[in-house]
Every structure is written in C-alpha cells, then in structure tokens.
Amino acid sequence: MGYTIGQFAGLHLVSKKTLRYYKDIGLLEPAGTDPVSGYAIYEDDQRERMQRIQYLRRLRFSLEEIRTLLRSEPESWIGPVQAQLAVIQSEGRLLQAIEHELLTLQGRIREGKEPYTSMAVTTEYKVDTFELNEPIHIIGRATRVPYSKHEEKQVLINHLIGTFFGNDEPELIPNRALPAVSFGLVCECEKDMSMGTYMMGVQVTSLDGIPEGMRSFTLPAGLYARVTFQAHDREALTDSALEGAYDYLYKWLTESGYTMAEMLAAEVYMEDRMEVPVNPEMELWQWIAQR
C-alpha cells in the first residue's frame, strides 16, 4: 500500500518537514516518487523502518546513532545499548536528587522559610581501596607545573582548566566514553615534586584521532586508594574540598599498609554526581602498592 508524504506523516504523528529531514540525512528514504504529482511515496517497508526509528528515539538515541544502528546487525548493538543504558541510569540518579531537593524546597516555601537556603554541609571524607581491572584512556591538554610552589601551580592549573572547558575543547575529542567522566591528572612528577605534569582530559574508548595540541595518558590497571567527598556547591567541591581530599589521602597513607606506587593522582569529575542541585560529590584516586 502506498502513502503520500502527508498520509505517512499523519500515520506516524510527525511533520512532513521531519520526513524531508530524515530523507536528507539518509535515515528514511521514500519508496519512490509519484510520476504525476512528483511527491514522495512511502510503502510498508518505510512504515516498518519508521516504527523502528521511533522506537529507538523513545529510548533516547540520537538520529546519528539510530542511523548507525539500523545499518548494522543487532548483535553489534550491545556496545551502544550498554552506553545508552549508562547514560539513562546516570540521568535517573540526577533526577532523583532533583526530585528530593524540589520536595525540600516545597517544604521551605510552605513553612515561609528562605527558599534559597540549603542545608550547610560539613565536608566528610571516606577512603577505600579498589582494583582498577582495565586501563582508562584519557585525552586532553597538559602543562608542566611546579608542584612545590602552590600559588604558581594553581594559577597554571586554573588557566589550563579554564581554557579546556571555556573553549569547548572536550567537544573536539572523538570516542568519548559515556556517561561523561573528566579527569584531572597529577602525573610525570619529579621525585622532589619540583615539577610535574597536570593534565585535564576526558575518558575515551579509543586513543585514535587525538586533536592537534592535545595528548593522551593511560591510567594503568592496578590497586588504587579512593577518597570520596562532598561539598555544598561545585565551586567549594573543586577548590577547598579537593585540597582537603589530598591532605586526607596523604594522612591515610601514612597510617595504612600502603604506599604510593608512584606519584599518580586522578581527580575524578563524574557529571552525574556533580550536577546534583545540592551536595555534589567527586573522588580522588591514588595509585598504591603494599608496603
């Protein structure tokens, strides 16, 4: 059975403009053209494909992702499906946090309290160890900094981070892992910490296609100490709370049965945990070994 573009659009509750766009990007080609009117004609095969497109759209895949999926066999979908599942789970956790804060805000308003006042949070640090089973590949920008000179070091690091995110450079990096995880790396340090490298980058699934001016680094598999901490807002989290996490980590190391495998620390910025409306959270990792 043939359908005009108007009939096909009405059948699937989309606009004719949408169908023309799908044709332009190679997602849904009409079956042919009516020789009299010159209009596009759609058949049952296109209807079946449209149903698949709409199914995948409801699962929040992008049009580009859908085009790639429909060009491949279902057995090759497992990677994209797992990645999308991770994104949705991340969004779910964020939505739960937002829902909780909205309920709290609603209560403050009903009680006549200041709506913008959130609970004061005393930063608490929790430490554990974990085994990183697979290396993590990171692409980003790096600079050499004098770790023994706190103020000079911080100026250089802040400039690097501001340039990296301020110029939307993460968008230039291919093969980014999902959900989004950014890393600030303290690495390649001299033994006296007079100099070292600080790198700001994002986790990737492949080191292919490193943009000009950027570099890569691979966090090795192995045993890590992990400090988890919160703060009342993102600015405090990445400033005073992060500085406190380093102090807490080094104190814990002196009292534990572990030592640094080498001076390799990773500041872990997980967007799903940093975009919560109150009390965002992050982690600090240190590569360690048994004494």
Contacts in CASP RR format, 6 or more apart in sequence:
PFRMAT RR
TARGET T0000
AUTHOR 0000-0000-0000
METHOD contacts of the structure
MODEL  1
MGYTIGQFAGLHLVSKKTLRYYKDIGLLEPAGTDPVSGYAIYEDDQRERM
QRIQYLRRLRFSLEEIRTLLRSEPESWIGPVQAQLAVIQSEGRLLQAIEH
ELLTLQGRIREGKEPYTSMAVTTEYKVDTFELNEPIHIIGRATRVPYSKH
EEKQVLINHLIGTFFGNDEPELIPNRALPAVSFGLVCECEKDMSMGTYMM
GVQVTSLDGIPEGMRSFTLPAGLYARVTFQAHDREALTDSALEGAYDYLY
KWLTESGYTMAEMLAAEVYMEDRMEVPVNPEMELWQWIAQR
1 43 0 8 1.000
1 44 0 8 1.000
2 31 0 8 1.000
2 41 0 8 1.000
2 42 0 8 1.000
2 43 0 8 1.000
2 44 0 8 1.000
3 11 0 8 1.000
3 41 0 8 1.000
3 42 0 8 1.000
3 43 0 8 1.000
3 46 0 8 1.000
3 47 0 8 1.000
4 34 0 8 1.000
4 37 0 8 1.000
4 39 0 8 1.000
4 40 0 8 1.000
4 41 0 8 1.000
4 42 0 8 1.000
5 16 0 8 1.000
5 19 0 8 1.000
5 20 0 8 1.000
5 30 0 8 1.000
5 39 0 8 1.000
5 40 0 8 1.000
5 42 0 8 1.000
6 16 0 8 1.000
7 42 0 8 1.000
8 19 0 8 1.000
8 42 0 8 1.000
8 46 0 8 1.000
8 47 0 8 1.000
8 50 0 8 1.000
9 15 0 8 1.000
9 16 0 8 1.000
9 18 0 8 1.000
9 19 0 8 1.000
11 47 0 8 1.000
12 47 0 8 1.000
12 50 0 8 1.000
12 51 0 8 1.000
12 54 0 8 1.000
19 28 0 8 1.000
19 40 0 8 1.000
22 28 0 8 1.000
22 53 0 8 1.000
22 63 0 8 1.000
23 29 0 8 1.000
23 30 0 8 1.000
23 40 0 8 1.000
25 63 0 8 1.000
25 67 0 8 1.000
26 67 0 8 1.000
27 53 0 8 1.000
27 63 0 8 1.000
27 66 0 8 1.000
27 67 0 8 1.000
27 70 0 8 1.000
28 46 0 8 1.000
28 49 0 8 1.000
28 50 0 8 1.000
28 53 0 8 1.000
29 46 0 8 1.000
30 40 0 8 1.000
30 41 0 8 1.000
30 42 0 8 1.000
30 46 0 8 1.000
31 41 0 8 1.000
31 42 0 8 1.000
31 43 0 8 1.000
31 45 0 8 1.000
31 46 0 8 1.000
32 40 0 8 1.000
32 41 0 8 1.000
33 39 0 8 1.000
33 40 0 8 1.000
33 41 0 8 1.000
34 40 0 8 1.000
34 41 0 8 1.000
49 70 0 8 1.000
52 70 0 8 1.000
53 66 0 8 1.000
53 70 0 8 1.000
56 65 0 8 1.000
56 66 0 8 1.000
56 69 0 8 1.000
56 70 0 8 1.000
57 63 0 8 1.000
57 66 0 8 1.000
59 84 0 8 1.000
60 84 0 8 1.000
60 87 0 8 1.000
60 88 0 8 1.000
61 69 0 8 1.000
61 80 0 8 1.000
61 84 0 8 1.000
65 80 0 8 1.000
65 84 0 8 1.000
68 80 0 8 1.000
69 77 0 8 1.000
69 80 0 8 1.000
83 177 0 8 1.000
83 178 0 8 1.000
84 178 0 8 1.000
86 178 0 8 1.000
86 179 0 8 1.000
87 178 0 8 1.000
87 179 0 8 1.000
90 179 0 8 1.000
90 271 0 8 1.000
90 272 0 8 1.000
91 272 0 8 1.000
93 272 0 8 1.000
93 273 0 8 1.000
94 272 0 8 1.000
94 275 0 8 1.000
94 276 0 8 1.000
97 276 0 8 1.000
97 277 0 8 1.000
97 278 0 8 1.000
98 276 0 8 1.000
98 277 0 8 1.000
101 118 0 8 1.000
101 276 0 8 1.000
101 277 0 8 1.000
101 278 0 8 1.000
105 115 0 8 1.000
107 113 0 8 1.000
108 114 0 8 1.000
108 115 0 8 1.000
108 117 0 8 1.000
109 115 0 8 1.000
118 232 0 8 1.000
118 277 0 8 1.000
118 278 0 8 1.000
119 232 0 8 1.000
119 278 0 8 1.000
119 279 0 8 1.000
120 232 0 8 1.000
121 230 0 8 1.000
121 231 0 8 1.000
121 232 0 8 1.000
121 278 0 8 1.000
121 279 0 8 1.000
123 229 0 8 1.000
123 230 0 8 1.000
123 231 0 8 1.000
123 236 0 8 1.000
123 240 0 8 1.000
123 241 0 8 1.000
123 244 0 8 1.000
124 229 0 8 1.000
124 230 0 8 1.000
125 227 0 8 1.000
125 228 0 8 1.000
125 229 0 8 1.000
125 244 0 8 1.000
125 245 0 8 1.000
125 248 0 8 1.000
126 227 0 8 1.000
126 228 0 8 1.000
126 229 0 8 1.000
127 225 0 8 1.000
127 226 0 8 1.000
127 227 0 8 1.000
127 228 0 8 1.000
127 248 0 8 1.000
127 249 0 8 1.000
127 252 0 8 1.000
128 225 0 8 1.000
128 226 0 8 1.000
128 228 0 8 1.000
129 223 0 8 1.000
129 224 0 8 1.000
129 225 0 8 1.000
129 226 0 8 1.000
129 258 0 8 1.000
129 288 0 8 1.000
130 223 0 8 1.000
130 224 0 8 1.000
130 226 0 8 1.000
131 221 0 8 1.000
131 222 0 8 1.000
131 223 0 8 1.000
131 224 0 8 1.000
132 219 0 8 1.000
132 220 0 8 1.000
132 221 0 8 1.000
132 222 0 8 1.000
132 223 0 8 1.000
132 224 0 8 1.000
133 221 0 8 1.000
133 222 0 8 1.000
134 221 0 8 1.000
135 218 0 8 1.000
135 219 0 8 1.000
135 220 0 8 1.000
135 221 0 8 1.000
136 183 0 8 1.000
136 203 0 8 1.000
136 218 0 8 1.000
136 219 0 8 1.000
137 203 0 8 1.000
137 204 0 8 1.000
137 205 0 8 1.000
137 206 0 8 1.000
137 207 0 8 1.000
137 216 0 8 1.000
137 218 0 8 1.000
138 183 0 8 1.000
138 185 0 8 1.000
138 199 0 8 1.000
138 201 0 8 1.000
138 202 0 8 1.000
138 203 0 8 1.000
138 204 0 8 1.000
138 216 0 8 1.000
138 217 0 8 1.000
138 218 0 8 1.000
138 219 0 8 1.000
139 173 0 8 1.000
139 201 0 8 1.000
139 202 0 8 1.000
139 204 0 8 1.000
139 207 0 8 1.000
139 210 0 8 1.000
139 211 0 8 1.000
139 214 0 8 1.000
139 215 0 8 1.000
139 216 0 8 1.000
140 164 0 8 1.000
140 169 0 8 1.000
140 173 0 8 1.000
140 199 0 8 1.000
140 200 0 8 1.000
140 201 0 8 1.000
140 202 0 8 1.000
140 214 0 8 1.000
140 215 0 8 1.000
140 216 0 8 1.000
141 160 0 8 1.000
141 163 0 8 1.000
141 164 0 8 1.000
141 169 0 8 1.000
141 199 0 8 1.000
141 200 0 8 1.000
141 201 0 8 1.000
141 213 0 8 1.000
141 214 0 8 1.000
141 215 0 8 1.000
142 160 0 8 1.000
142 185 0 8 1.000
142 197 0 8 1.000
142 198 0 8 1.000
142 199 0 8 1.000
142 200 0 8 1.000
142 215 0 8 1.000
142 217 0 8 1.000
143 156 0 8 1.000
143 157 0 8 1.000
143 160 0 8 1.000
143 197 0 8 1.000
143 198 0 8 1.000
144 195 0 8 1.000
144 196 0 8 1.000
144 197 0 8 1.000
145 152 0 8 1.000
145 153 0 8 1.000
145 156 0 8 1.000
145 157 0 8 1.000
145 195 0 8 1.000
145 196 0 8 1.000
145 197 0 8 1.000
145 198 0 8 1.000
146 152 0 8 1.000
146 153 0 8 1.000
146 194 0 8 1.000
146 195 0 8 1.000
146 196 0 8 1.000
147 153 0 8 1.000
147 186 0 8 1.000
147 189 0 8 1.000
147 193 0 8 1.000
147 194 0 8 1.000
147 195 0 8 1.000
147 196 0 8 1.000
148 192 0 8 1.000
148 193 0 8 1.000
148 194 0 8 1.000
153 198 0 8 1.000
156 198 0 8 1.000
157 198 0 8 1.000
160 198 0 8 1.000
160 200 0 8 1.000
161 200 0 8 1.000
163 169 0 8 1.000
164 170 0 8 1.000
164 200 0 8 1.000
164 201 0 8 1.000
165 200 0 8 1.000
169 211 0 8 1.000
169 214 0 8 1.000
170 176 0 8 1.000
170 182 0 8 1.000
170 201 0 8 1.000
170 202 0 8 1.000
172 211 0 8 1.000
172 214 0 8 1.000
173 201 0 8 1.000
173 202 0 8 1.000
173 204 0 8 1.000
173 211 0 8 1.000
173 214 0 8 1.000
174 204 0 8 1.000
174 206 0 8 1.000
174 208 0 8 1.000
174 209 0 8 1.000
175 204 0 8 1.000
175 205 0 8 1.000
175 206 0 8 1.000
175 208 0 8 1.000
175 209 0 8 1.000
176 202 0 8 1.000
176 203 0 8 1.000
176 204 0 8 1.000
176 205 0 8 1.000
177 202 0 8 1.000
177 203 0 8 1.000
177 204 0 8 1.000
177 205 0 8 1.000
179 270 0 8 1.000
179 271 0 8 1.000
179 272 0 8 1.000
180 202 0 8 1.000
180 270 0 8 1.000
180 271 0 8 1.000
181 202 0 8 1.000
181 203 0 8 1.000
181 268 0 8 1.000
181 269 0 8 1.000
181 270 0 8 1.000
181 271 0 8 1.000
182 200 0 8 1.000
182 201 0 8 1.000
182 202 0 8 1.000
182 203 0 8 1.000
182 268 0 8 1.000
182 269 0 8 1.000
182 271 0 8 1.000
183 199 0 8 1.000
183 200 0 8 1.000
183 201 0 8 1.000
183 202 0 8 1.000
183 203 0 8 1.000
183 219 0 8 1.000
183 266 0 8 1.000
183 267 0 8 1.000
183 268 0 8 1.000
183 269 0 8 1.000
184 198 0 8 1.000
184 199 0 8 1.000
184 200 0 8 1.000
184 201 0 8 1.000
184 266 0 8 1.000
184 267 0 8 1.000
184 268 0 8 1.000
184 269 0 8 1.000
185 197 0 8 1.000
185 198 0 8 1.000
185 199 0 8 1.000
185 200 0 8 1.000
185 201 0 8 1.000
185 217 0 8 1.000
185 219 0 8 1.000
185 264 0 8 1.000
185 265 0 8 1.000
185 266 0 8 1.000
185 267 0 8 1.000
186 196 0 8 1.000
186 197 0 8 1.000
186 198 0 8 1.000
186 263 0 8 1.000
186 264 0 8 1.000
186 265 0 8 1.000
186 266 0 8 1.000
186 267 0 8 1.000
187 196 0 8 1.000
187 197 0 8 1.000
187 198 0 8 1.000
187 199 0 8 1.000
187 217 0 8 1.000
187 263 0 8 1.000
187 264 0 8 1.000
187 265 0 8 1.000
188 196 0 8 1.000
188 197 0 8 1.000
189 195 0 8 1.000
189 196 0 8 1.000
189 197 0 8 1.000
189 263 0 8 1.000
190 196 0 8 1.000
193 263 0 8 1.000
199 215 0 8 1.000
199 217 0 8 1.000
207 216 0 8 1.000
207 218 0 8 1.000
210 216 0 8 1.000
219 264 0 8 1.000
219 266 0 8 1.000
219 285 0 8 1.000
219 287 0 8 1.000
220 287 0 8 1.000
222 287 0 8 1.000
223 258 0 8 1.000
223 261 0 8 1.000
223 287 0 8 1.000
223 288 0 8 1.000
223 289 0 8 1.000
224 285 0 8 1.000
224 286 0 8 1.000
224 287 0 8 1.000
224 288 0 8 1.000
225 249 0 8 1.000
225 252 0 8 1.000
225 253 0 8 1.000
225 256 0 8 1.000
225 258 0 8 1.000
225 285 0 8 1.000
225 286 0 8 1.000
225 288 0 8 1.000
226 283 0 8 1.000
226 284 0 8 1.000
226 285 0 8 1.000
227 245 0 8 1.000
227 248 0 8 1.000
227 249 0 8 1.000
227 252 0 8 1.000
227 283 0 8 1.000
227 284 0 8 1.000
227 285 0 8 1.000
227 286 0 8 1.000
228 281 0 8 1.000
228 282 0 8 1.000
228 283 0 8 1.000
229 237 0 8 1.000
229 241 0 8 1.000
229 242 0 8 1.000
229 244 0 8 1.000
229 245 0 8 1.000
229 248 0 8 1.000
229 281 0 8 1.000
229 282 0 8 1.000
229 283 0 8 1.000
229 284 0 8 1.000
230 237 0 8 1.000
230 241 0 8 1.000
230 279 0 8 1.000
230 280 0 8 1.000
230 281 0 8 1.000
231 237 0 8 1.000
231 240 0 8 1.000
231 241 0 8 1.000
231 279 0 8 1.000
231 280 0 8 1.000
232 278 0 8 1.000
232 279 0 8 1.000
233 278 0 8 1.000
233 280 0 8 1.000
234 274 0 8 1.000
234 280 0 8 1.000
237 274 0 8 1.000
237 280 0 8 1.000
237 281 0 8 1.000
237 282 0 8 1.000
238 269 0 8 1.000
238 282 0 8 1.000
242 267 0 8 1.000
242 282 0 8 1.000
242 284 0 8 1.000
245 284 0 8 1.000
246 265 0 8 1.000
246 284 0 8 1.000
249 265 0 8 1.000
249 284 0 8 1.000
249 286 0 8 1.000
253 259 0 8 1.000
253 260 0 8 1.000
253 286 0 8 1.000
253 288 0 8 1.000
257 290 0 8 1.000
257 291 0 8 1.000
258 288 0 8 1.000
258 289 0 8 1.000
258 290 0 8 1.000
258 291 0 8 1.000
259 288 0 8 1.000
259 289 0 8 1.000
259 290 0 8 1.000
259 291 0 8 1.000
260 286 0 8 1.000
260 287 0 8 1.000
260 288 0 8 1.000
260 289 0 8 1.000
261 287 0 8 1.000
261 288 0 8 1.000
261 289 0 8 1.000
262 287 0 8 1.000
264 286 0 8 1.000
264 287 0 8 1.000
265 284 0 8 1.000
265 285 0 8 1.000
265 286 0 8 1.000
265 287 0 8 1.000
266 284 0 8 1.000
266 285 0 8 1.000
266 286 0 8 1.000
267 282 0 8 1.000
267 283 0 8 1.000
267 284 0 8 1.000
268 282 0 8 1.000
268 283 0 8 1.000
268 284 0 8 1.000
268 285 0 8 1.000
269 282 0 8 1.000
270 282 0 8 1.000
270 283 0 8 1.000
273 280 0 8 1.000
273 281 0 8 1.000
273 282 0 8 1.000
274 280 0 8 1.000
274 281 0 8 1.000
274 282 0 8 1.000
END
